[in-house]
Amino acid sequence: FVAYSDYPAGQIDAASARLFLDGARDGAIRNIKGTLLAETAIKQDRFPGRELKIASADGSMVIRARLFMIDARLLQVMVIAPAASLNDATIDRFFESLRLL
């Protein structure tokens, strides 16, 4: 799953980028009534981001996500998989293939 949202140019600074990333994290958790299992602040190139691991309400599904603020664009890259068959190595390779332009 890949999605993005554009915001007005020139209105995103480092502090507001953190707020947008917080909001995206909180929204993802709230949308599935899930539980945050892990969160790591990351950076790719010069872009701040977060890596998340979220469990569904019943624990049967897991979301691994990377979120980035690319200037005024919030990019969300997610993998949703059954918890029993979650393959972190494959997901890591998928995430590492992402190039931010």
C-alpha positions in Angstrom: 0.0 0.0 0.0 1.4 3.4 -1.0 -0.4 6.7 -0.5 0.5 10.3 -0.3 -1.0 13.6 0.8 0.1 17.0 -0.4 0.0 20.0 1.9 0.5 23.7 1.0 4.1 24.4 0.0 6.2 26.5 2.4 4.1 25.7 5.4 6.0 22.6 6.6 9.1 23.0 8.8 10.9 20.5 11.0 8.5 20.9 14.0 5.3 20.7 11.8 6.8 17.7 10.0 6.9 15.8 13.3 3.3 16.8 14.0 2.2 15.4 10.6 4.1 12.2 11.2 2.5 11.9 14.6 -0.9 12.4 13.1 -0.4 9.8 10.4 0.7 7.3 13.1 -2.2 8.1 15.3 -4.6 7.9 12.4 -3.3 4.5 11.3 -3.7 3.1 14.8 -7.1 4.6 15.3 -8.4 3.4 11.8 -7.9 -0.3 12.7 -8.4 0.1 16.5 -4.9 -1.3 16.8 -2.0 -1.2 19.1 1.4 0.3 18.4 4.0 -2.4 18.8 7.1 -0.4 17.8 8.1 3.0 16.5 11.4 4.2 15.3 12.4 7.7 14.1 14.1 7.3 10.7 15.6 9.4 8.0 16.1 8.6 4.3 18.2 11.0 2.3 17.3 14.3 4.0 13.7 13.4 4.7 12.4 12.7 8.3 10.2 9.7 8.8 8.9 7.0 11.1 8.9 3.2 10.9 5.9 1.7 12.6 4.6 -1.8 13.6 1.0 -1.9 14.5 -1.2 -4.9 15.5 -4.8 -5.1 14.6 -7.4 -5.1 17.4 -7.6 -8.9 17.5 -3.9 -9.4 16.9 -4.4 -11.4 13.7 -2.9 -8.8 11.3 0.2 -6.6 11.5 1.0 -3.4 9.7 4.5 -2.4 9.0 4.8 1.1 7.7 7.3 3.8 6.8 6.1 7.4 6.8 8.1 10.3 5.4 7.6 14.0 5.1 9.1 14.9 1.7 8.9 18.7 1.8 5.1 19.3 1.8 4.2 15.7 0.9 3.4 13.0 3.4 4.3 9.6 1.9 2.9 6.4 3.5 4.2 3.0 2.6 2.6 0.1 4.3 2.6 -3.7 4.3 -0.4 -5.5 5.9 0.0 -9.2 6.6 -1.4 -11.9 8.8 0.6 -11.9 12.0 1.3 -15.7 11.7 3.0 -15.3 8.4 4.7 -11.9 8.8 8.1 -12.1 7.1 10.2 -9.2 8.3 13.1 -9.9 6.0 10.9 -9.6 2.9 9.3 -6.5 4.1 12.7 -5.0 4.9 13.8 -5.6 1.3 10.6 -4.0 0.0 11.1 -0.9 2.2 14.8 -0.7 1.3 13.9 -0.7 -2.4 12.1 2.6 -1.9 13.9 5.6 -3.4 12.7 9.1 -2.4 13.1 11.7 -5.2 
